[in-house]
Amino acid sequence: MLFCVVALFATTIGEHFTDDFDSPVLHKRWRWHAPAGGEYSLTANKGWLRISLPKRKGGFNHWHGVFDAPMLLTDAPERDFAIETRVKLIQHDGANFHTGLVVAHSTKHLIAFGPYCSPSLWKMKRPEIWLERTGEGRVAVAPMKADEAILRIEVSGYELSAFWRAGEDDGWRKVATMHLWFRPKMIGLIAKTWGDESLLTVDFDRFGLEPIEAPAKTNFMDITVNVDASRRMNEINPMIYGHFIEHLGRCIYGGIWAEMLYNRKFTGASSDGVIEGWKRIGDGASYSPDNTTFYVGGQAQRIEGHDDGEHGIAQGGLEIEPKSYIGRVIVRGDGIRSITVSLRSGERILASQRLTGITNRWRKLQFKLEPKTSASDALFAITFRGKGVLHIGAASLMPADNIYGMRKDVIEAIKAIKPPIVRWPGGNFVSGYHWRDGIGDPDKRPPRWDRAWNAWEWNDFGTDEFIRFCRVVGCEPYICVNAGEGYADEAAEWVEYCNGSPDTRWGSLRARYGNREPYKVRYFGIGNEMYGNWQLGHLDAIKYALKSIEFALFMKRVDKSIRLIEVGVDGAGWGGWNEKVVKIAGAHFDMLSVHYYQGYNANDDVSLIYTIVASAPVRIERMLKETAKIIERNKPAGKRITIAFDEWNVWMPHQTAQVGLEGYYTLRDAIFAAGVFHALHRLGDIVEMANLAQLVNVLGAIRTTQTKVLLTPIYHAFSMYVHNTGNWRLYCEYNSPKLSAPTAADVDAVDISATLSADGRKLFVAAINRHPEMNARLHIAIEGFKPREGVWLELMTSASFNDANKFESPDVVKPRKERLSLSDACKFTLPKHSIAILQFEASS
Ligand code: AHR
């Protein structure tokens, strides 16, 4: 008998609840949750609850994205408790199933414990007793001798222990103890199947719930942290805080670049004679794309006025502020002497300027417009009056405060997180990019169709603009060359354009375009993700390795001081890609590139998604270590090859190409980013650089509208760490409970990294509390460093880990700074789901 509680039918006494399923009616405390069917019966086997799952395509499953397993649920008590049941398998021949007790945070995120069998996944012939959490298979296993077992789960604070016994005379055997991310909200029984042929009938005799007396429960984790400043573990490379910008979506155009007009060079299709992105003004003119008289790219907009009215074209959707805008139009006319450029909002002209001196030759006319009011849906118009023909070859409109064509507000936000290095121009984009399209007079550079992302590439932002960007924000440039559809000589010429002296062929062109001094670009990547079938010109490992040798030889012949980055993969995957490229081409490159994006299933419970994302850095750390081992095993003797972790981020399922890969990152994602930083601190000897993908709008740390800049929690994580990391990682020992998630097992709930500045005067203790419900109390002891009174704390948290900054509420998640006393800092409460950095200063 369970719990020795004498029960008739079902009883609830205090927090005890026992249901021996003797009543033909389900006790009112239960909820039968069976979204896709599956039946229960209290009469099929009297005194037992029977759950039957018929054959069904896919079964009645409970796993990522699919949640239709039947469950009998009731509320979990707030205090510590134990639940028990006796389970008997009635019919399961050939079935994939899991059944038994369930402890659930939600109907989509739970722990199931009981008989399990999977002929299809695990080739099992007999059931065993399995403990699983949603998305995490086989957490613990016990044998099952008969078709019957008694199961027990105890939940004490955030610890769950699972036990079983064969019969009532048998002793309890513990299967496992696991730490919980969330206190359970529901308890009960579950039966699930998967595959098309599974059939399951299972009987439960009694369900019992009782409160348990646990050791004094605390709602926080006590973490002892011992830092030894005399033990410097490894150097921290500042380049781990690098970024990546790609010609994709609104990262560069619509983000960094200040141009406000779409299709300013009049390429592409036309509708009723008006070229894409533009619309007509007035109805007394005819419009056509002109492919014989054009300024750039094989096409211009031709407008022929037939009456005395106003004719022209306009582009809408502009956000205008009361400030100065500058621009230019490149036009020619027959019978037309002047045109007007204007900003309009509905019927109102916000600002206008008449431009004269038009002839039948192309002329570039500059203008300045100064609207006095703002407008959220303004038009930019180019118009003329009367009869005659106007050709418009190109136009441009930018806020006058732009910095060399870049948005001032965006540049300021980027400068504030001091990017040490920025990778450009792709990404997938680069495999179809020919750098020569992007140099010289911007109005003469041809727009091209970018086949990687199916979008126009305007070629307004090319090599010179990128270098200017790097100089303005103060970072190292890192150029990834086209090894997809490109060739070694093209790549070598690019190196010469950047680094050649003005008396070289391509260096002289750079000088002619106003940049005499070589750019001294040190980092070049040989292609991007060349293994994937989404990459233009993708190759297998051997062919890529051979192609990359040619690239390396050509490029280093131009400048032997450059550091080359070879395309790699994460770990041992892609048919042993890393092993092959390192073995074949290892003598020719300096770093191996690795990319990692953490995704998740949008149908999963937000709590489960949190565990996946928050734990991912641990998986990344293990993957990078494994990658380093593969490099070590296969590289030429004596050669040092490090890792360039040059694309990493959370990629949320709704960040699709249709929305330009844009989305609102949350506190959860900042906790992920901070976790990656800690991993990179620990991997200082093997990871030479890392680049968040990406910096603006596209998977962006910074988001923009035409007039606003929004800083995401990931941005703030960068800001915290960039300014508060020392040059040395210190020995740091701490005792954290271990959590597990589908992404990784044995994840520190609290992750700590201690670093020391180069001069030894500042010691930083960075702490992440991944736990979504428990605070942590840190007891910090520091050896080998005498801190003085007064410690700076920077702390980022929010009410929910799913909180995000939005344009209408931009400051929901951001760090706050405060000064603590030394003793408070050394006994510091780190809130649930938070990131904190303490800055200790040495006493003089
Ligand atoms: O960052 C977005 C894309 O992700 C990059 O273009 C590519 O390298 C990766 O697949």
Residues whose N, C-alpha, C, O or C-beta is under 5 A from the ligand:
A	BS01	AHR	G427 N428 F429 N528 E529 A693
